[in-house]
Amino acid sequence: MNTFSPRWPPDMPKLFINRRTAMEHRCDPAADPEYKNSIFMQIYEGLKPRDRMSKPLNYRYSQFCTILGSTKP
């Protein structure tokens, strides 16, 4: 018999995206000038560590990242 093994690690963070607010932000970005409801910001906020004991995730860009062939310091 095959034993069931999960495809993801058990400590994989769960990320919830409010698609309705993301859609509303996309339709009218002026209504959300701080971009709190954009998909990018929801992912960015969702991957932050929840408490002091949790391991920080590497969800930020490095100090030097390449964007369209240019390097940002």
mmCIF file of the N, C-alpha and C atoms, coordinates in Angstrom:
data_MODEL
# 
_entry.id   MODEL 
# 
loop_
_atom_site.group_PDB 
_atom_site.id 
_atom_site.type_symbol 
_atom_site.label_atom_id 
_atom_site.label_alt_id 
_atom_site.label_comp_id 
_atom_site.label_asym_id 
_atom_site.label_entity_id 
_atom_site.label_seq_id 
_atom_site.pdbx_PDB_ins_code 
_atom_site.Cartn_x 
_atom_site.Cartn_y 
_atom_site.Cartn_z 
_atom_site.occupancy 
_atom_site.B_iso_or_equiv 
_atom_site.pdbx_formal_charge 
_atom_site.auth_seq_id 
_atom_site.auth_comp_id 
_atom_site.auth_asym_id 
_atom_site.auth_atom_id 
_atom_site.pdbx_PDB_model_num 
ATOM 1   N N  . MET A 1 1  ? 0.828   -1.183 0.000   1.00 0.00 ? 1  MET A N  1 
ATOM 2   C CA . MET A 1 1  ? 0.000   0.000  0.000   1.00 0.00 ? 1  MET A CA 1 
ATOM 3   C C  . MET A 1 1  ? 0.873   1.248  0.000   1.00 0.00 ? 1  MET A C  1 
ATOM 4   N N  . ASN A 1 2  ? 0.365   2.231  -0.648  1.00 0.00 ? 2  ASN A N  1 
ATOM 5   C CA . ASN A 1 2  ? 1.058   3.514  -0.644  1.00 0.00 ? 2  ASN A CA 1 
ATOM 6   C C  . ASN A 1 2  ? 0.608   4.330  0.557   1.00 0.00 ? 2  ASN A C  1 
ATOM 7   N N  . THR A 1 3  ? 1.559   4.936  1.209   1.00 0.00 ? 3  THR A N  1 
ATOM 8   C CA . THR A 1 3  ? 1.198   5.833  2.311   1.00 0.00 ? 3  THR A CA 1 
ATOM 9   C C  . THR A 1 3  ? 1.074   7.239  1.763   1.00 0.00 ? 3  THR A C  1 
ATOM 10  N N  . PHE A 1 4  ? 0.121   7.938  2.296   1.00 0.00 ? 4  PHE A N  1 
ATOM 11  C CA . PHE A 1 4  ? -0.114  9.305  1.836   1.00 0.00 ? 4  PHE A CA 1 
ATOM 12  C C  . PHE A 1 4  ? 0.950   10.220 2.413   1.00 0.00 ? 4  PHE A C  1 
ATOM 13  N N  . SER A 1 5  ? 1.596   10.976 1.558   1.00 0.00 ? 5  SER A N  1 
ATOM 14  C CA . SER A 1 5  ? 2.552   11.980 2.040   1.00 0.00 ? 5  SER A CA 1 
ATOM 15  C C  . SER A 1 5  ? 2.134   13.330 1.462   1.00 0.00 ? 5  SER A C  1 
ATOM 16  N N  . PRO A 1 6  ? 2.092   14.352 2.299   1.00 0.00 ? 6  PRO A N  1 
ATOM 17  C CA . PRO A 1 6  ? 1.680   15.662 1.808   1.00 0.00 ? 6  PRO A CA 1 
ATOM 18  C C  . PRO A 1 6  ? 2.697   16.215 0.814   1.00 0.00 ? 6  PRO A C  1 
ATOM 19  N N  . ARG A 1 7  ? 2.213   16.999 -0.109  1.00 0.00 ? 7  ARG A N  1 
ATOM 20  C CA . ARG A 1 7  ? 3.082   17.583 -1.123  1.00 0.00 ? 7  ARG A CA 1 
ATOM 21  C C  . ARG A 1 7  ? 3.854   18.773 -0.570  1.00 0.00 ? 7  ARG A C  1 
ATOM 22  N N  . TRP A 1 8  ? 3.320   19.421 0.452   1.00 0.00 ? 8  TRP A N  1 
ATOM 23  C CA . TRP A 1 8  ? 3.939   20.603 1.025   1.00 0.00 ? 8  TRP A CA 1 
ATOM 24  C C  . TRP A 1 8  ? 4.353   20.323 2.455   1.00 0.00 ? 8  TRP A C  1 
ATOM 25  N N  . PRO A 1 9  ? 5.345   21.063 2.948   1.00 0.00 ? 9  PRO A N  1 
ATOM 26  C CA . PRO A 1 9  ? 5.723   20.884 4.354   1.00 0.00 ? 9  PRO A CA 1 
ATOM 27  C C  . PRO A 1 9  ? 4.578   21.271 5.278   1.00 0.00 ? 9  PRO A C  1 
ATOM 28  N N  . PRO A 1 10 ? 4.508   20.679 6.455   1.00 0.00 ? 10 PRO A N  1 
ATOM 29  C CA . PRO A 1 10 ? 3.391   20.974 7.362   1.00 0.00 ? 10 PRO A CA 1 
ATOM 30  C C  . PRO A 1 10 ? 3.393   22.405 7.884   1.00 0.00 ? 10 PRO A C  1 
ATOM 31  N N  . ASP A 1 11 ? 4.551   23.063 7.863   1.00 0.00 ? 11 ASP A N  1 
ATOM 32  C CA . ASP A 1 11 ? 4.601   24.435 8.360   1.00 0.00 ? 11 ASP A CA 1 
ATOM 33  C C  . ASP A 1 11 ? 4.458   25.471 7.247   1.00 0.00 ? 11 ASP A C  1 
ATOM 34  N N  . MET A 1 12 ? 3.974   25.037 6.091   1.00 0.00 ? 12 MET A N  1 
ATOM 35  C CA . MET A 1 12 ? 3.775   25.955 4.965   1.00 0.00 ? 12 MET A CA 1 
ATOM 36  C C  . MET A 1 12 ? 2.727   26.998 5.345   1.00 0.00 ? 12 MET A C  1 
ATOM 37  N N  . PRO A 1 13 ? 3.024   28.288 5.163   1.00 0.00 ? 13 PRO A N  1 
ATOM 38  C CA . PRO A 1 13 ? 2.050   29.313 5.553   1.00 0.00 ? 13 PRO A CA 1 
ATOM 39  C C  . PRO A 1 13 ? 0.831   29.302 4.639   1.00 0.00 ? 13 PRO A C  1 
ATOM 40  N N  . LYS A 1 14 ? -0.307  29.594 5.217   1.00 0.00 ? 14 LYS A N  1 
ATOM 41  C CA . LYS A 1 14 ? -1.530  29.715 4.425   1.00 0.00 ? 14 LYS A CA 1 
ATOM 42  C C  . LYS A 1 14 ? -1.694  31.177 4.069   1.00 0.00 ? 14 LYS A C  1 
ATOM 43  N N  . LEU A 1 15 ? -2.014  31.423 2.840   1.00 0.00 ? 15 LEU A N  1 
ATOM 44  C CA . LEU A 1 15 ? -2.131  32.783 2.350   1.00 0.00 ? 15 LEU A CA 1 
ATOM 45  C C  . LEU A 1 15 ? -3.527  32.967 1.788   1.00 0.00 ? 15 LEU A C  1 
ATOM 46  N N  . PHE A 1 16 ? -4.237  33.945 2.300   1.00 0.00 ? 16 PHE A N  1 
ATOM 47  C CA . PHE A 1 16 ? -5.584  34.232 1.842   1.00 0.00 ? 16 PHE A CA 1 
ATOM 48  C C  . PHE A 1 16 ? -5.584  35.572 1.128   1.00 0.00 ? 16 PHE A C  1 
ATOM 49  N N  . ILE A 1 17 ? -6.137  35.593 -0.073  1.00 0.00 ? 17 ILE A N  1 
ATOM 50  C CA . ILE A 1 17 ? -6.227  36.824 -0.855  1.00 0.00 ? 17 ILE A CA 1 
ATOM 51  C C  . ILE A 1 17 ? -7.693  37.158 -1.030  1.00 0.00 ? 17 ILE A C  1 
ATOM 52  N N  . ASN A 1 18 ? -8.054  38.369 -0.662  1.00 0.00 ? 18 ASN A N  1 
ATOM 53  C CA . ASN A 1 18 ? -9.416  38.840 -0.843  1.00 0.00 ? 18 ASN A CA 1 
ATOM 54  C C  . ASN A 1 18 ? -9.540  39.303 -2.296  1.00 0.00 ? 18 ASN A C  1 
ATOM 55  N N  . ARG A 1 19 ? -10.093 38.433 -3.119  1.00 0.00 ? 19 ARG A N  1 
ATOM 56  C CA . ARG A 1 19 ? -10.154 38.719 -4.553  1.00 0.00 ? 19 ARG A CA 1 
ATOM 57  C C  . ARG A 1 19 ? -11.102 39.861 -4.873  1.00 0.00 ? 19 ARG A C  1 
ATOM 58  N N  . ARG A 1 20 ? -12.130 40.019 -4.076  1.00 0.00 ? 20 ARG A N  1 
ATOM 59  C CA . ARG A 1 20 ? -13.085 41.108 -4.330  1.00 0.00 ? 20 ARG A CA 1 
ATOM 60  C C  . ARG A 1 20 ? -12.431 42.472 -4.138  1.00 0.00 ? 20 ARG A C  1 
ATOM 61  N N  . THR A 1 21 ? -11.720 42.654 -3.025  1.00 0.00 ? 21 THR A N  1 
ATOM 62  C CA . THR A 1 21 ? -11.066 43.948 -2.809  1.00 0.00 ? 21 THR A CA 1 
ATOM 63  C C  . THR A 1 21 ? -9.946  44.166 -3.819  1.00 0.00 ? 21 THR A C  1 
ATOM 64  N N  . ALA A 1 22 ? -9.271  43.095 -4.233  1.00 0.00 ? 22 ALA A N  1 
ATOM 65  C CA . ALA A 1 22 ? -8.239  43.233 -5.258  1.00 0.00 ? 22 ALA A CA 1 
ATOM 66  C C  . ALA A 1 22 ? -8.857  43.669 -6.581  1.00 0.00 ? 22 ALA A C  1 
ATOM 67  N N  . MET A 1 23 ? -10.021 43.114 -6.907  1.00 0.00 ? 23 MET A N  1 
ATOM 68  C CA . MET A 1 23 ? -10.701 43.502 -8.141  1.00 0.00 ? 23 MET A CA 1 
ATOM 69  C C  . MET A 1 23 ? -11.162 44.954 -8.068  1.00 0.00 ? 23 MET A C  1 
ATOM 70  N N  . GLU A 1 24 ? -11.693 45.349 -6.909  1.00 0.00 ? 24 GLU A N  1 
ATOM 71  C CA . GLU A 1 24 ? -12.127 46.736 -6.749  1.00 0.00 ? 24 GLU A CA 1 
ATOM 72  C C  . GLU A 1 24 ? -10.943 47.692 -6.829  1.00 0.00 ? 24 GLU A C  1 
ATOM 73  N N  . HIS A 1 25 ? -9.815  47.290 -6.289  1.00 0.00 ? 25 HIS A N  1 
ATOM 74  C CA . HIS A 1 25 ? -8.619  48.126 -6.389  1.00 0.00 ? 25 HIS A CA 1 
ATOM 75  C C  . HIS A 1 25 ? -8.175  48.261 -7.840  1.00 0.00 ? 25 HIS A C  1 
ATOM 76  N N  . ARG A 1 26 ? -8.259  47.151 -8.578  1.00 0.00 ? 26 ARG A N  1 
ATOM 77  C CA . ARG A 1 26 ? -7.844  47.191 -9.985  1.00 0.00 ? 26 ARG A CA 1 
ATOM 78  C C  . ARG A 1 26 ? -8.762  48.088 -10.809 1.00 0.00 ? 26 ARG A C  1 
ATOM 79  N N  . CYS A 1 27 ? -10.049 48.076 -10.494 1.00 0.00 ? 27 CYS A N  1 
ATOM 80  C CA . CYS A 1 27 ? -11.000 48.914 -11.233 1.00 0.00 ? 27 CYS A CA 1 
ATOM 81  C C  . CYS A 1 27 ? -10.828 50.393 -10.910 1.00 0.00 ? 27 CYS A C  1 
ATOM 82  N N  . ASP A 1 28 ? -10.531 50.710 -9.652  1.00 0.00 ? 28 ASP A N  1 
ATOM 83  C CA . ASP A 1 28 ? -10.403 52.112 -9.244  1.00 0.00 ? 28 ASP A CA 1 
ATOM 84  C C  . ASP A 1 28 ? -9.261  52.260 -8.237  1.00 0.00 ? 28 ASP A C  1 
ATOM 85  N N  . PRO A 1 29 ? -8.018  52.345 -8.717  1.00 0.00 ? 29 PRO A N  1 
ATOM 86  C CA . PRO A 1 29 ? -6.889  52.469 -7.796  1.00 0.00 ? 29 PRO A CA 1 
ATOM 87  C C  . PRO A 1 29 ? -6.903  53.762 -6.983  1.00 0.00 ? 29 PRO A C  1 
ATOM 88  N N  . ALA A 1 30 ? -7.584  54.788 -7.456  1.00 0.00 ? 30 ALA A N  1 
ATOM 89  C CA . ALA A 1 30 ? -7.639  56.057 -6.724  1.00 0.00 ? 30 ALA A CA 1 
ATOM 90  C C  . ALA A 1 30 ? -8.401  55.905 -5.405  1.00 0.00 ? 30 ALA A C  1 
ATOM 91  N N  . ALA A 1 31 ? -9.292  54.936 -5.310  1.00 0.00 ? 31 ALA A N  1 
ATOM 92  C CA . ALA A 1 31 ? -10.053 54.720 -4.075  1.00 0.00 ? 31 ALA A CA 1 
ATOM 93  C C  . ALA A 1 31 ? -9.185  54.083 -2.984  1.00 0.00 ? 31 ALA A C  1 
ATOM 94  N N  . ASP A 1 32 ? -8.061  53.513 -3.365  1.00 0.00 ? 32 ASP A N  1 
ATOM 95  C CA . ASP A 1 32 ? -7.144  52.875 -2.415  1.00 0.00 ? 32 ASP A CA 1 
ATOM 96  C C  . ASP A 1 32 ? -5.733  53.411 -2.668  1.00 0.00 ? 32 ASP A C  1 
ATOM 97  N N  . PRO A 1 33 ? -5.461  54.665 -2.271  1.00 0.00 ? 33 PRO A N  1 
ATOM 98  C CA . PRO A 1 33 ? -4.176  55.281 -2.619  1.00 0.00 ? 33 PRO A CA 1 
ATOM 99  C C  . PRO A 1 33 ? -2.966  54.630 -1.948  1.00 0.00 ? 33 PRO A C  1 
ATOM 100 N N  . GLU A 1 34 ? -3.169  53.894 -0.864  1.00 0.00 ? 34 GLU A N  1 
ATOM 101 C CA . GLU A 1 34 ? -2.046  53.234 -0.193  1.00 0.00 ? 34 GLU A CA 1 
ATOM 102 C C  . GLU A 1 34 ? -1.838  51.810 -0.706  1.00 0.00 ? 34 GLU A C  1 
ATOM 103 N N  . TYR A 1 35 ? -2.647  51.369 -1.657  1.00 0.00 ? 35 TYR A N  1 
ATOM 104 C CA . TYR A 1 35 ? -2.539  50.054 -2.296  1.00 0.00 ? 35 TYR A CA 1 
ATOM 105 C C  . TYR A 1 35 ? -2.666  48.902 -1.301  1.00 0.00 ? 35 TYR A C  1 
ATOM 106 N N  . LYS A 1 36 ? -3.398  49.093 -0.225  1.00 0.00 ? 36 LYS A N  1 
ATOM 107 C CA . LYS A 1 36 ? -3.573  48.045 0.786   1.00 0.00 ? 36 LYS A CA 1 
ATOM 108 C C  . LYS A 1 36 ? -4.335  46.841 0.241   1.00 0.00 ? 36 LYS A C  1 
ATOM 109 N N  . ASN A 1 37 ? -5.200  47.049 -0.744  1.00 0.00 ? 37 ASN A N  1 
ATOM 110 C CA . ASN A 1 37 ? -6.028  45.961 -1.269  1.00 0.00 ? 37 ASN A CA 1 
ATOM 111 C C  . ASN A 1 37 ? -5.474  45.335 -2.542  1.00 0.00 ? 37 ASN A C  1 
ATOM 112 N N  . SER A 1 38 ? -4.335  45.798 -3.021  1.00 0.00 ? 38 SER A N  1 
ATOM 113 C CA . SER A 1 38 ? -3.761  45.197 -4.223  1.00 0.00 ? 38 SER A CA 1 
ATOM 114 C C  . SER A 1 38 ? -3.296  43.775 -3.902  1.00 0.00 ? 38 SER A C  1 
ATOM 115 N N  . ILE A 1 39 ? -3.228  42.940 -4.911  1.00 0.00 ? 39 ILE A N  1 
ATOM 116 C CA . ILE A 1 39 ? -2.814  41.556 -4.696  1.00 0.00 ? 39 ILE A CA 1 
ATOM 117 C C  . ILE A 1 39 ? -1.387  41.509 -4.165  1.00 0.00 ? 39 ILE A C  1 
ATOM 118 N N  . PHE A 1 40 ? -0.516  42.341 -4.716  1.00 0.00 ? 40 PHE A N  1 
ATOM 119 C CA . PHE A 1 40 ? 0.868   42.354 -4.263  1.00 0.00 ? 40 PHE A CA 1 
ATOM 120 C C  . PHE A 1 40 ? 0.952   42.670 -2.774  1.00 0.00 ? 40 PHE A C  1 
ATOM 121 N N  . MET A 1 41 ? 0.228   43.682 -2.329  1.00 0.00 ? 41 MET A N  1 
ATOM 122 C CA . MET A 1 41 ? 0.291   44.075 -0.923  1.00 0.00 ? 41 MET A CA 1 
ATOM 123 C C  . MET A 1 41 ? -0.332  43.008 -0.024  1.00 0.00 ? 41 MET A C  1 
ATOM 124 N N  . GLN A 1 42 ? -1.393  42.348 -0.495  1.00 0.00 ? 42 GLN A N  1 
ATOM 125 C CA . GLN A 1 42 ? -1.995  41.279 0.301   1.00 0.00 ? 42 GLN A CA 1 
ATOM 126 C C  . GLN A 1 42 ? -1.020  40.109 0.472   1.00 0.00 ? 42 GLN A C  1 
ATOM 127 N N  . ILE A 1 43 ? -0.278  39.778 -0.570  1.00 0.00 ? 43 ILE A N  1 
ATOM 128 C CA . ILE A 1 43 ? 0.720   38.715 -0.473  1.00 0.00 ? 43 ILE A CA 1 
ATOM 129 C C  . ILE A 1 43 ? 1.858   39.155 0.442   1.00 0.00 ? 43 ILE A C  1 
ATOM 130 N N  . TYR A 1 44 ? 2.310   40.385 0.257   1.00 0.00 ? 44 TYR A N  1 
ATOM 131 C CA . TYR A 1 44 ? 3.403   40.933 1.064   1.00 0.00 ? 44 TYR A CA 1 
ATOM 132 C C  . TYR A 1 44 ? 3.059   40.905 2.547   1.00 0.00 ? 44 TYR A C  1 
ATOM 133 N N  . GLU A 1 45 ? 1.856   41.345 2.881   1.00 0.00 ? 45 GLU A N  1 
ATOM 134 C CA . GLU A 1 45 ? 1.427   41.358 4.282   1.00 0.00 ? 45 GLU A CA 1 
ATOM 135 C C  . GLU A 1 45 ? 1.143   39.945 4.798   1.00 0.00 ? 45 GLU A C  1 
ATOM 136 N N  . GLY A 1 46 ? 0.640   39.079 3.924   1.00 0.00 ? 46 GLY A N  1 
ATOM 137 C CA . GLY A 1 46 ? 0.295   37.724 4.346   1.00 0.00 ? 46 GLY A CA 1 
ATOM 138 C C  . GLY A 1 46 ? 1.496   36.853 4.658   1.00 0.00 ? 46 GLY A C  1 
ATOM 139 N N  . LEU A 1 47 ? 2.652   37.174 4.113   1.00 0.00 ? 47 LEU A N  1 
ATOM 140 C CA . LEU A 1 47 ? 3.845   36.367 4.344   1.00 0.00 ? 47 LEU A CA 1 
ATOM 141 C C  . LEU A 1 47 ? 4.704   36.872 5.496   1.00 0.00 ? 47 LEU A C  1 
ATOM 142 N N  . LYS A 1 48 ? 4.272   37.924 6.158   1.00 0.00 ? 48 LYS A N  1 
ATOM 143 C CA . LYS A 1 48 ? 5.020   38.401 7.325   1.00 0.00 ? 48 LYS A CA 1 
ATOM 144 C C  . LYS A 1 48 ? 4.877   37.400 8.460   1.00 0.00 ? 48 LYS A C  1 
ATOM 145 N N  . PRO A 1 49 ? 5.908   37.280 9.317   1.00 0.00 ? 49 PRO A N  1 
ATOM 146 C CA . PRO A 1 49 ? 5.786   36.382 10.473  1.00 0.00 ? 49 PRO A CA 1 
ATOM 147 C C  . PRO A 1 49 ? 4.683   36.847 11.409  1.00 0.00 ? 49 PRO A C  1 
ATOM 148 N N  . ARG A 1 50 ? 3.925   35.911 11.953  1.00 0.00 ? 50 ARG A N  1 
ATOM 149 C CA . ARG A 1 50 ? 2.778   36.234 12.808  1.00 0.00 ? 50 ARG A CA 1 
ATOM 150 C C  . ARG A 1 50 ? 3.181   36.570 14.242  1.00 0.00 ? 50 ARG A C  1 
ATOM 151 N N  . ASP A 1 51 ? 4.221   35.941 14.735  1.00 0.00 ? 51 ASP A N  1 
ATOM 152 C CA . ASP A 1 51 ? 4.651   36.223 16.106  1.00 0.00 ? 51 ASP A CA 1 
ATOM 153 C C  . ASP A 1 51 ? 6.173   36.189 16.175  1.00 0.00 ? 51 ASP A C  1 
ATOM 154 N N  . ARG A 1 52 ? 6.692   36.462 17.334  1.00 0.00 ? 52 ARG A N  1 
ATOM 155 C CA . ARG A 1 52 ? 8.146   36.543 17.495  1.00 0.00 ? 52 ARG A CA 1 
ATOM 156 C C  . ARG A 1 52 ? 8.830   35.199 17.328  1.00 0.00 ? 52 ARG A C  1 
ATOM 157 N N  . MET A 1 53 ? 8.133   34.136 17.618  1.00 0.00 ? 53 MET A N  1 
ATOM 158 C CA . MET A 1 53 ? 8.741   32.809 17.583  1.00 0.00 ? 53 MET A CA 1 
ATOM 159 C C  . MET A 1 53 ? 8.768   32.206 16.180  1.00 0.00 ? 53 MET A C  1 
ATOM 160 N N  . SER A 1 54 ? 7.992   32.733 15.272  1.00 0.00 ? 54 SER A N  1 
ATOM 161 C CA . SER A 1 54 ? 7.955   32.145 13.935  1.00 0.00 ? 54 SER A CA 1 
ATOM 162 C C  . SER A 1 54 ? 9.168   32.584 13.121  1.00 0.00 ? 54 SER A C  1 
ATOM 163 N N  . LYS A 1 55 ? 9.551   31.719 12.225  1.00 0.00 ? 55 LYS A N  1 
ATOM 164 C CA . LYS A 1 55 ? 10.719  31.966 11.393  1.00 0.00 ? 55 LYS A CA 1 
ATOM 165 C C  . LYS A 1 55 ? 10.370  33.011 10.330  1.00 0.00 ? 55 LYS A C  1 
ATOM 166 N N  . PRO A 1 56 ? 11.190  34.058 10.183  1.00 0.00 ? 56 PRO A N  1 
ATOM 167 C CA . PRO A 1 56 ? 10.896  35.044 9.143   1.00 0.00 ? 56 PRO A CA 1 
ATOM 168 C C  . PRO A 1 56 ? 11.086  34.432 7.756   1.00 0.00 ? 56 PRO A C  1 
ATOM 169 N N  . LEU A 1 57 ? 10.186  34.754 6.866   1.00 0.00 ? 57 LEU A N  1 
ATOM 170 C CA . LEU A 1 57 ? 10.258  34.237 5.506   1.00 0.00 ? 57 LEU A CA 1 
ATOM 171 C C  . LEU A 1 57 ? 11.019  35.219 4.628   1.00 0.00 ? 57 LEU A C  1 
ATOM 172 N N  . ASN A 1 58 ? 11.729  34.701 3.670   1.00 0.00 ? 58 ASN A N  1 
ATOM 173 C CA . ASN A 1 58 ? 12.475  35.548 2.756   1.00 0.00 ? 58 ASN A CA 1 
ATOM 174 C C  . ASN A 1 58 ? 11.532  35.969 1.637   1.00 0.00 ? 58 ASN A C  1 
ATOM 175 N N  . TYR A 1 59 ? 10.696  36.949 1.913   1.00 0.00 ? 59 TYR A N  1 
ATOM 176 C CA . TYR A 1 59 ? 9.694   37.373 0.941   1.00 0.00 ? 59 TYR A CA 1 
ATOM 177 C C  . TYR A 1 59 ? 10.007  38.735 0.366   1.00 0.00 ? 59 TYR A C  1 
ATOM 178 N N  . ARG A 1 60 ? 11.112  39.329 0.742   1.00 0.00 ? 60 ARG A N  1 
ATOM 179 C CA . ARG A 1 60 ? 11.473  40.645 0.217   1.00 0.00 ? 60 ARG A CA 1 
ATOM 180 C C  . ARG A 1 60 ? 12.541  40.480 -0.848  1.00 0.00 ? 60 ARG A C  1 
ATOM 181 N N  . TYR A 1 61 ? 12.620  41.489 -1.730  1.00 0.00 ? 61 TYR A N  1 
ATOM 182 C CA . TYR A 1 61 ? 13.686  41.496 -2.716  1.00 0.00 ? 61 TYR A CA 1 
ATOM 183 C C  . TYR A 1 61 ? 15.012  41.765 -2.022  1.00 0.00 ? 61 TYR A C  1 
ATOM 184 N N  . SER A 1 62 ? 16.079  41.262 -2.595  1.00 0.00 ? 62 SER A N  1 
ATOM 185 C CA . SER A 1 62 ? 17.393  41.549 -2.041  1.00 0.00 ? 62 SER A CA 1 
ATOM 186 C C  . SER A 1 62 ? 17.724  43.022 -2.271  1.00 0.00 ? 62 SER A C  1 
ATOM 187 N N  . GLN A 1 63 ? 18.806  43.474 -1.657  1.00 0.00 ? 63 GLN A N  1 
ATOM 188 C CA . GLN A 1 63 ? 19.173  44.878 -1.773  1.00 0.00 ? 63 GLN A CA 1 
ATOM 189 C C  . GLN A 1 63 ? 19.448  45.238 -3.229  1.00 0.00 ? 63 GLN A C  1 
ATOM 190 N N  . PHE A 1 64 ? 20.027  44.323 -3.970  1.00 0.00 ? 64 PHE A N  1 
ATOM 191 C CA . PHE A 1 64 ? 20.302  44.568 -5.376  1.00 0.00 ? 64 PHE A CA 1 
ATOM 192 C C  . PHE A 1 64 ? 19.482  43.586 -6.201  1.00 0.00 ? 64 PHE A C  1 
ATOM 193 N N  . CYS A 1 65 ? 18.507  44.087 -6.904  1.00 0.00 ? 65 CYS A N  1 
ATOM 194 C CA . CYS A 1 65 ? 17.704  43.216 -7.757  1.00 0.00 ? 65 CYS A CA 1 
ATOM 195 C C  . CYS A 1 65 ? 17.712  43.777 -9.172  1.00 0.00 ? 65 CYS A C  1 
ATOM 196 N N  . THR A 1 66 ? 17.612  42.897 -10.127 1.00 0.00 ? 66 THR A N  1 
ATOM 197 C CA . THR A 1 66 ? 17.647  43.312 -11.518 1.00 0.00 ? 66 THR A CA 1 
ATOM 198 C C  . THR A 1 66 ? 16.228  43.508 -12.013 1.00 0.00 ? 66 THR A C  1 
ATOM 199 N N  . ILE A 1 67 ? 15.947  44.699 -12.512 1.00 0.00 ? 67 ILE A N  1 
ATOM 200 C CA . ILE A 1 67 ? 14.641  45.009 -13.075 1.00 0.00 ? 67 ILE A CA 1 
ATOM 201 C C  . ILE A 1 67 ? 14.862  45.506 -14.493 1.00 0.00 ? 67 ILE A C  1 
ATOM 202 N N  . LEU A 1 68 ? 14.442  44.728 -15.464 1.00 0.00 ? 68 LEU A N  1 
ATOM 203 C CA . LEU A 1 68 ? 14.577  45.065 -16.875 1.00 0.00 ? 68 LEU A CA 1 
ATOM 204 C C  . LEU A 1 68 ? 16.011  45.437 -17.243 1.00 0.00 ? 68 LEU A C  1 
ATOM 205 N N  . GLY A 1 69 ? 16.951  44.660 -16.744 1.00 0.00 ? 69 GLY A N  1 
ATOM 206 C CA . GLY A 1 69 ? 18.342  44.862 -17.106 1.00 0.00 ? 69 GLY A CA 1 
ATOM 207 C C  . GLY A 1 69 ? 19.076  45.920 -16.311 1.00 0.00 ? 69 GLY A C  1 
ATOM 208 N N  . SER A 1 70 ? 18.404  46.650 -15.447 1.00 0.00 ? 70 SER A N  1 
ATOM 209 C CA . SER A 1 70 ? 19.089  47.657 -14.636 1.00 0.00 ? 70 SER A CA 1 
ATOM 210 C C  . SER A 1 70 ? 19.191  47.156 -13.207 1.00 0.00 ? 70 SER A C  1 
ATOM 211 N N  . THR A 1 71 ? 20.159  47.650 -12.487 1.00 0.00 ? 71 THR A N  1 
ATOM 212 C CA . THR A 1 71 ? 20.356  47.250 -11.101 1.00 0.00 ? 71 THR A CA 1 
ATOM 213 C C  . THR A 1 71 ? 19.955  48.390 -10.196 1.00 0.00 ? 71 THR A C  1 
ATOM 214 N N  . LYS A 1 72 ? 19.087  48.083 -9.222  1.00 0.00 ? 72 LYS A N  1 
ATOM 215 C CA . LYS A 1 72 ? 18.666  49.098 -8.254  1.00 0.00 ? 72 LYS A CA 1 
ATOM 216 C C  . LYS A 1 72 ? 19.490  48.924 -6.987  1.00 0.00 ? 72 LYS A C  1 
ATOM 217 N N  . PRO A 1 73 ? 20.116  49.973 -6.486  1.00 0.00 ? 73 PRO A N  1 
ATOM 218 C CA . PRO A 1 73 ? 20.874  49.855 -5.235  1.00 0.00 ? 73 PRO A CA 1 
ATOM 219 C C  . PRO A 1 73 ? 19.969  49.792 -4.031  1.00 0.00 ? 73 PRO A C  1 
# 
